[in-house]
Amino acid sequence: MNPELSSRIRRQLQAAFRPLELDIRDDGALHAGHAHAGEGHYHVRIVSMAFATQPQLQRHRMVYAALADLLKTDVHALSIKALAPGESP
């Protein structure tokens, strides 16, 4: 687990989307035995007005763009649940 990296992810997503809800989970321990086990596996659940008019694929692209620098260096895998306010997961 890397609390500093989780904090960087949080800061970048907050700056990009001003989310109403933001949950970040480090899933590194779930990948024991796999390549890069424990390194940079994250799940993000984010609720933001920025996603209100966007299809799911565009929402994911937006999140990837906001985290582009970290995806090149520190984040190996990213699972995303991007929602507009009022949407169910």
C-alpha positions in Angstrom: 0.0 0.0 0.0 1.3 3.4 -0.9 -0.6 6.2 1.0 1.4 8.9 -0.8 0.3 7.6 -4.2 -3.3 7.4 -3.1 -3.1 11.0 -1.9 -1.7 12.1 -5.3 -4.5 10.3 -7.1 -7.0 12.0 -4.8 -5.5 15.5 -5.3 -5.4 15.1 -9.1 -9.0 13.8 -9.4 -10.3 16.5 -7.0 -8.6 19.2 -9.1 -9.9 17.9 -12.3 -13.5 17.0 -11.4 -14.5 18.6 -8.1 -16.2 15.4 -7.2 -19.2 15.1 -4.9 -17.9 11.7 -3.9 -14.5 10.1 -4.3 -13.4 6.7 -3.1 -9.9 5.3 -3.8 -9.0 1.8 -2.9 -5.5 0.3 -3.2 -6.1 -3.2 -4.6 -2.5 -4.2 -4.8 -2.9 -7.0 -2.2 -5.6 -8.6 -4.4 -3.0 -9.3 -7.1 -0.6 -11.5 -5.2 1.2 -13.9 -7.5 0.6 -11.8 -10.6 3.2 -9.6 -12.4 3.6 -6.3 -10.6 1.7 -7.7 -7.6 1.1 -5.1 -4.9 2.4 -2.3 -7.2 0.0 0.4 -8.3 -3.4 -1.4 -8.6 -6.2 1.0 -7.8 -10.0 1.2 -7.9 -11.6 4.6 -8.2 -15.2 5.4 -7.6 -16.0 9.1 -8.5 -19.2 11.0 -8.7 -19.0 14.4 -10.5 -21.2 16.8 -12.5 -18.4 16.6 -15.1 -19.7 13.2 -16.1 -23.4 14.2 -16.4 -23.5 14.5 -20.2 -20.7 12.0 -21.0 -21.0 8.3 -22.1 -19.1 5.8 -20.0 -16.2 5.5 -22.4 -15.6 9.3 -22.4 -15.8 9.3 -18.6 -13.0 6.8 -18.4 -10.9 8.7 -20.9 -11.4 11.8 -18.8 -10.1 10.0 -15.6 -7.2 8.6 -17.5 -6.3 12.0 -18.8 -6.4 13.5 -15.3 -4.0 10.8 -14.1 -1.9 10.6 -17.2 1.4 11.3 -15.5 0.8 8.7 -12.8 -0.3 6.1 -15.3 3.1 6.4 -17.0 5.0 5.9 -13.8 3.2 4.6 -10.7 -0.2 3.2 -11.5 -0.1 -0.2 -13.1 -3.8 -1.0 -13.2 -6.8 1.2 -12.7 -10.5 0.2 -12.3 -12.9 3.1 -12.7 -16.5 3.6 -11.7 -17.3 7.2 -12.9 -20.8 8.4 -12.2 -22.9 11.5 -12.5 -24.9 12.6 -9.5 -28.0 10.5 -9.0 -26.7 7.5 -11.0 -26.6 4.1 -9.4 -23.4 2.1 -9.5 
